[in-house]
Amino acid sequence: MRILISVLILLGFSLSLSAQNIKVTGSVADYYNQPLSGATIELSNTTLGTTTDSSGSFTLSNIPAGSHKLIISYVGFINKTVDITASKNTTQNLGNFKLQQNQEQLGVVSINGKRHNKFTREKSVSVSKMPLADIENPQVYNTITSSLLEEQIVTNFDDALKNAPGIDKLWESTGRGSDGAGYFALRGFAVQPNLVNGLPALTNGSPDPANMERIEVIKGPSGTLYGSSLISYGGLINITTKKPYYGFGGSVAYTSGSYGLNRVTADVNTNLSDKKNIALRINTAYHTQNSYQDAGFRKSFFFAPSLSYTVNDRLSFFINTEFYKGKSTNQTMLFLDRSAPLRVNTIDELGYDISRSYTSNDLYIETPTYTFQGQMNYQLSNNWTSQTAFSRSNSKSDGYYSYLYEGTQFTTLEEGILLARYISKQNSETIATDIQQNFIGDFRIGSLRNRMVVGLDYLHTNVINNSSPYITNGNIYIGTNLQEFNEEVLGITDATNYTDDSGVLTQAGTDALLANSTINPSKTEQEIFSAYASDVINLLPELSAMASLRIDHFSNADHTQTALSPKFGLVYQPILNKVSVFVNYMNGFSNVAPVDELTDGVISNRALDPEHANQFEAGTKFNLLKGRLSATLSYYDIKVKDRALRIDVDANNYFYTQDGTQESKGFEASFVANPVDGFNIVAGYSYNDSELTEGDADFVGLRPESAGPENLANLWASYQLTSGKLEGFGLGFGGNYASENKIFNRNLGGTFTLPEYTIFNASVFYGTPDFRISLKLDNIANKEYFKGWSTISPQNKRSLLANFTYNF
């Protein structure tokens, strides 16, 4: 009620404000006075913004009277901040601005204007490791912007990814050692979020969105530029952080909501030098929330300071650090029995009450994470830039992780299913160190323009594990015959003592069960040395070709392995900078460990070849109506080969073949549009057809369990009034659709299918240059829906969120 009263008071106050007829004009060019088309012009702490046209010129209208900061940004260049003073009913020509080239991923590249497409980004440095517009890049990727996250009041990473087509959550973030981050299905393959600013940044939890400028979901096997350890054959997830800019400003925000949600965030940027060449930006967040279930919580503190230092027009530095301290219970995950035919095949047959968590708030896990990234950029000449990057991440898991597993030890039960709770006390640490050296060029050979990156990469990871083994902590019964379970399984005959969970849900009780278990410490190290090169050649202004190659040398204590990964692409623009048609061939690979084989009772060790995935893709991209409509449509076909298959011959002989194959093909479409002033739309659709064509007999001919739903769709549309007495008032509506999902799909065990679902969300908001108030209702119909990967994980119920943001 207090929030609603505040909304009405602020709304009434704002109705007396009206726009001034004030304009500023100007133009933007590079150091050599070449116009920069598509540069972002943004009035700090307002929703006003625009972009430069093909001649580099811009006009920004309806500026409020007073003093403002104008931020000019362009991918691959250093931001420029200009102080302006606007007087009523005037037009001010600011002249020509020259931006200094800077290949680092620096800058507040956001388009927040009422008249422009604020949910899209036309360029990315991360995807191709060089400044390259989306329309001239033969690879498909989707960008989720901070503007979209703020409008949707996104408070967790999983919800952020719902805005990209073709990606769907498989596993919750578990917090367990080494792989505790969430898993997502992307083009039929499982992937985790392991990259920040294009560099390794491993985590055992869920990334906090407070420091995210954008999330890039890069599609297809990308081994050529990113190697094999941190990505999947379906693609990768890269987080680009917010960067310092030369000026003062920021915001503070408070979000409250259902199930005890309280979240406070702050974003503060300031100059540290009178010369305005050193800038500091700090993003921080405190988050606490309970579960909709009978137990469960999440608490976290996030702190991310970053620093930019421009020494001169050639040399600059960027440092980004992130500290995350998380504490939570791991979310409920029910593992289906993998050793016998399933007893139930659908959610209805299972009869699971999603209000039950089968845990307690006493059994939690802590996941502290630290990431450091440093980058030096030096302009060697007019055509070449050196980029040196160093990153180090440290993620820990300390506490209790549990899961439920459907077993076969009590198959005599006539009704319902029985699950055992397995629990471990995690004590694990993962350390990753990465060093990259890139040389990025933009030069001509004769009349042919070349944009090239040549790089070296060294990655070292070390996993130190002192976790306990898994022990059983009680049995859980799901069904209607509670008496049978208590009498036959638990031996309880008194109905007053009946229970559906015989576990001990306290730290003391769990520690007592673990007291006699033996910890076997382990330490796993690996090193990867890589070299790569990628060149984009403009054969004609409208025709370009990409050729790339990587050599990757993997080593650990047991073996070494070397792999080559090529990539080719072709882009033709029948309408320059507006429409492109593209094709690509992309490769990904995985290092395969040696195997033990048995011949006449003698065991021998044999090295195997790397596993490879090859993608062919064709499609088209659009950037129409002066940036108001961006779209990508594509068809892809990914084939994975060289998967190792063990062939049993008899008791004294077995060997491996390496001819396992998998195919994943499909169609994707994404649209980001601003059809009229104030109206913005993000929409996407994907279809994926995956099959294991050769492999384990239990899976061959079937859709892999990691592939996710065949059909996915996403939509978010919002409209904000841009003039009149209600200027700043807006509405938003959208949701997600997923078709049925075969999370367990085996020839011997059977199939468990999650039902299709459609989730709707809506919001109402009011914003001025100084503040913004928003209300959002997620899962309006309170739909019960589930995710899984041979597991069953219930998702959030209906929830209400309220946000207040103050800009300064």
Protein Blocks (a to p, Z undefined) as FASTA:
>chain_A
ZZmmmmmmmmmmmmmpccdddddddddddfkopacehiacddehiabdcdddfkopacde
hiaedddddddddehiacddddddddehiacdebjadddddfbdcdjdddfbfkbcfkbc
fbdfklnopacdfklpcbdcddddfklmmmnopabfklmmmmpghiacfbdcehighilp
ccddeehiacddfbgehiacddfbdcdfklpfbdcddedjfklmnojmlmcfkbccdddd
ddddedddddddddddeehiacddddddddfbfklpaccdddddddddddfbfbdcdddd
dddddddddfblmbccddddddddddddddddddddfkbccfbfbfklnopafkbgoiaf
klccddddddddddddddfblmbccdddddddddddedddddddddfklmmbmgdcdddd
dddddddddddddddddddddddehjaccdddddddddddddddfbdcdddedjadddjb
lmlmmmmmnopabfklgcfbfbdcbfklmmmmmmmpccdddddddddddddddddddfbf
kbccdddddddddddfkbccddddddddddddfbghkbccdddddddddddddddddeeh
iacdddddddddddddddddddeehhiaccdddddddddehiacdddfblmbccdddfbc
cddddddddddddfbghiacdddddddddddfbdcfklgopacfklopfbdcdddddddd
fedjkgoiacdddddddddddfbccfklopcddddddddddddddddfkbccddddehkl
opacdddehiacddddddddddddddZZ
